[in-house]
Amino acid sequence: MTDRIAWEEPFCGEGNNCFRLGTDPDGNAYIAIAGAEDTYLTDTREALRTLILDIKAGKADHLL
């Protein structure tokens, strides 16, 4: 399955905290730890879009 996922370059924080986002031709979105792309969280692209927009809007700031 992971051969159908188009992974973006990793998003890294300080140290080795790197995440990757990906999509497939069927409209699914994926989040994985860089280097462990075979173990991923998946949902729709719309769900990923909502997550990113909510994070950008500050709705996850309490986790920082």
N, C-alpha and C positions, 0 to 999 in steps of 0.2 A: 504493500500500500504506500509506503513512504516514497517509492520511486515516482509516484504521481504528484507528490507535494512539491510545490515551488517555494523553497525556503528563502526568506530575506536574509541579508547579512545580520549577524548577531547584534543585539542591543545590549551593551555591557555597562555595568556600574563599576564601582571600584573593586579591585581584585578580580575574581573569576565569576562574578555574578552576571552571566550572559544568558539572555533568552532569545529565542528565534520565533518569528511569526511566519506562517506559510499559508498557502491556499492551494486548492486543487481545482480541476476543471468542472467538478460537480457543484461548486459553490460553497464548499466547506472551508473553514478556517482552522488553523492549528497553532498552538503555543507549545514550545518545548524548551528545555534547558539545552544550551549549545553543547554539542557532543553527545546528547542523549535523545536525538530526534526520533528514535524508535518508540519512545515513551512520551506521548503527547496528550494534551487536552484538546478536544475538538468540539466545534459548534458551527453554526452558520456564519457566513461572512457578515451578515447583518448584526449578529450577536457580537462579533469582534469589533465591528464599526462602533456599536453602542458602547462597548467597554472602553475603547480608545477615546471616544468623545467624552465619556463620563470622567475618565482619568484626567484628560486635559481640562475639564471644567472644575477640577479640584475635589471631586466626590470621593477620592481615595486618599486625600491628604492626611487624614487621621491615621493612616497606616505608616506614615513616614516618621 
